[in-house]
Every structure is written in structure tokens, then in C-alpha cells.
Amino acid sequence: MPNLDLISAVEAGEILGVSRDTVLRWASVPRLASVKLPGATGARVFERAEVLRLKSALDALAEQAEAATA
């Protein structure tokens, strides 16, 4: 089994520049893949690599939008 670098919704939000709630909404769409942990809380965790991939894609879209308005 691969050694995954899992992070919380709060940390994912910090990387992406959005709130924890937005990250959780994106996980339910699913715009961002997540794993629901067993137990009473059922917290969601995210692969750091997947979060960074989404950040890169969002940054590229923002650059395209900025270039289009310039």
C-alpha cells in the first residue's frame, strides 16, 4: 500500500485559499477526491498531491482569465 500524505480539510483550504466549508462542498460534488475516516466524526481527509493538482489547475484558470481581460 502506498504511503499517502493525507491532510485535513482545514489544511487543504489553506493551500487552496478557500474555507474548510468550501473544501468539504467540493468533496461532496466531487470536485476534490477525499476519504471519509471511520468513526463517530467521519472526518474527511485529502491527498496532498490531489490538493496541489487542483491548486495548479485553479491557478492556471485564474491566469487565463486575467490574460483575457488584459
N, C-alpha and C positions, 0 to 999 in steps of 0.2 A: 504494500500500500504506500502511495507517495506521501511524503511529508508536506502537508499543506500548511501554508501560512494563513491562518484564519484570523479575521478581525471582527470587531463588534460593529453594529450599525452606527454608533457614535463616531468611531474612528473612520469608517467608510465615509460618513458625512463630512468629516473634517478634510479628508483627501479630496472629495468631490466638490466641496464648497457649498453643501446643502445641509439641511437639518436631518436629524435622525429620522423624523417622521417621513420626510421625502424619500430617504433611503428605503424605509420599510414599505412605502407605497410602490416604489419602483420594483421591490422584490415581489410584490403581490401581482404586478402586471403580467408577466415578469420582464422587466427591463434589465434587471440585475439578478443574476443567479444567487441563491442563498441556500443554506442548510438550516433546517429548524432543529434545534437541540431537543433531546428528550427531557422530560421532567416537568415540573409544575409551571415553570416560567415559559418554556418553549421559545427561548430566545433564538433569534436568527443570527447566524454568522456568515461572513463573506470571505471568499478567497481574495487575498490582497492583489494577486495578479489580475483577477477579473475586474476589481475596482479600478486598478490602474489602466486597464484596457478601456473601460468606459470613460475614464477621465480624459484619456488621449483622444477618444472619438468626440467627446463633447468639446474639447479644446479646438479640435480641427473644425468642427461645425461653427464655433464662435469666430474663428479666424476667417472662414469663408463668408460669414455674414458681415463681418467688419469690412472685408475687402469689397464686397458687393455694394456697400453703402459709401465707400470712399470715392 
